[in-house]
Amino acid sequence: MAYPSRPVRDVLPQFNGTATVRQTPQQRADLRTFVAEQYTALCSLRVLAELTGRSQTAVSRVLDEAGVPRRGPGASRLSTT
């Protein structure tokens, strides 16, 4: 039995076509704010990359620019109590 494929998210309208080398300062600030807020709210790098039309590496760089500490890889552990 095959596993169902994961959903592929569309790029949000405010980020559609902005993944270029020549971003305006306002576009970069909007991206930084969105990514920082969503990552802090436990959104994954993969999902943020899909929503913004960028690679996971680009999203990681934006988080570094924003000064957001990154989580470790994998799911968080379940408590045994």
Secondary structure as the mmCIF struct_conf table of DSSP 4:
data_model
#
loop_
_struct_conf.conf_type_id
_struct_conf.id
_struct_conf.beg_label_comp_id
_struct_conf.beg_label_asym_id
_struct_conf.beg_label_seq_id
_struct_conf.end_label_comp_id
_struct_conf.end_label_asym_id
_struct_conf.end_label_seq_id
HELX_LH_PP_P HELX_LH_PP_P1 ALA A 2 LEU A 12
HELX_RH_3T_P HELX_RH_3T_P1 PRO A 13 PHE A 15
TURN_TY1_P TURN_TY1_P1 ASN A 16 GLY A 17
BEND BEND1 THR A 20 ARG A 22
HELX_RH_AL_P HELX_RH_AL_P1 PRO A 25 THR A 40
TURN_TY1_P TURN_TY1_P2 ALA A 41 LEU A 42
HELX_RH_AL_P HELX_RH_AL_P2 LEU A 45 THR A 52
TURN_TY1_P TURN_TY1_P3 GLY A 53 GLY A 53
HELX_RH_AL_P HELX_RH_AL_P3 GLN A 56 ALA A 66
TURN_TY1_P TURN_TY1_P4 GLY A 67 GLY A 67
HELX_LH_PP_P HELX_LH_PP_P2 VAL A 68 GLY A 72
BEND BEND2 PRO A 73 GLY A 74
HELX_LH_PP_P HELX_LH_PP_P3 ALA A 75 SER A 79
#
